[in-house]
Amino acid sequence: MMKISKLKIILDTNVLLVSLPSFSPYRLIFDKLIDGDYDFFISNEILTEYEEIISIRYDKQTVKELFELFLILPNVKKIETYFRWRLIANDPDDDKFVDAAVSANIDYLVTNDRHFDILKYVDFPKITVCKADDFKMMLSEGGKT
């Protein structure tokens, strides 16, 4: 019997943020994370940005509970990045997601940020960018593409 591997993804902060509210059209992304339907990769730099941005919209207790969830979910994978690719010239702060994507050998970097569009033209390292709507559709169909 062939084992079907889970999708390996990184969520840009904007996608994680819009997936948190229970009424959000993107809530499926967060629910499927909790259900363990995909492997979610994070680095210290990504966690720092998540905390900074999510703290603007949510209280300290909510942020604390979210980070505790990240610690206990077996499909949340903490990674280290050892190389800086510097591929996002228009927003170097976004490079942390690219660096983690390469380190984790992910399937998709899920973002709605246009700064990542440059990755379509980079042959190496190859990183597949996926919009939140497309990722949500993949999750609702239940398959790996």
ZIFEN-V961284 format. One record per residue. N is the residue number from 1. RES is the residue in one letter. PSI is psi in whole degrees, -180 to 180 (none if undefined). Layout:
n & res & psi
N & RES & PSI
N & RES & PSI
This chain:
n & res & psi
1 & M & 129
2 & M & 131
3 & K & 129
4 & I & 123
5 & S & 152
6 & K & 153
7 & L & 141
8 & K & 118
9 & I & 162
10 & I & 133
11 & L & 125
12 & D & 155
13 & T & -40
14 & N & -35
15 & V & -43
16 & L & -45
17 & L & -44
18 & V & -13
19 & S & -10
20 & L & -44
21 & P & 139
22 & S & -24
23 & F & 1
24 & S & 142
25 & P & -13
26 & Y & 9
27 & R & -30
28 & L & -36
29 & I & -45
30 & F & -42
31 & D & -41
32 & K & -29
33 & L & -50
34 & I & -39
35 & D & -11
36 & G & 22
37 & D & -15
38 & Y & 158
39 & D & 130
40 & F & 117
41 & F & 136
42 & I & 150
43 & S & 170
44 & N & -42
45 & E & -40
46 & I & -45
47 & L & -39
48 & T & -44
49 & E & -43
50 & Y & -49
51 & E & -46
52 & E & -48
53 & I & -42
54 & I & -32
55 & S & -22
56 & I & -36
57 & R & -20
58 & Y & 157
59 & D & 167
60 & K & -38
61 & Q & -42
62 & T & -44
63 & V & -43
64 & K & -45
65 & E & -38
66 & L & -45
67 & F & -33
68 & E & -38
69 & L & -44
70 & F & -34
71 & L & -29
72 & I & -20
73 & L & 126
74 & P & -18
75 & N & 2
76 & V & 118
77 & K & 120
78 & K & 130
79 & I & 160
80 & E & 144
81 & T & 135
82 & Y & -4
83 & F & 141
84 & R & 115
85 & W & -29
86 & R & 57
87 & L & -15
88 & I & 80
89 & A & -34
90 & N & -18
91 & D & 79
92 & P & -22
93 & D & -25
94 & D & -10
95 & D & -27
96 & K & -33
97 & F & -38
98 & V & -46
99 & D & -44
100 & A & -38
101 & A & -42
102 & V & -45
103 & S & -38
104 & A & -8
105 & N & 53
106 & I & 163
107 & D & -42
108 & Y & 140
109 & L & 113
110 & V & 117
111 & T & 154
112 & N & 8
113 & D & 123
114 & R & -18
115 & H & -27
116 & F & -9
117 & D & -26
118 & I & -26
119 & L & -18
120 & K & -25
121 & Y & 6
122 & V & 119
123 & D & -33
124 & F & 130
125 & P & 145
126 & K & 122
127 & I & 126
128 & T & 120
129 & V & 138
130 & C & 132
131 & K & 154
132 & A & -40
133 & D & -41
134 & D & -40
135 & F & -42
136 & K & -41
137 & M & -44
138 & M & -45
139 & L & -38
140 & S & -27
141 & E & -14
142 & G & 17
143 & G & 167
144 & K & 131
145 & T & none
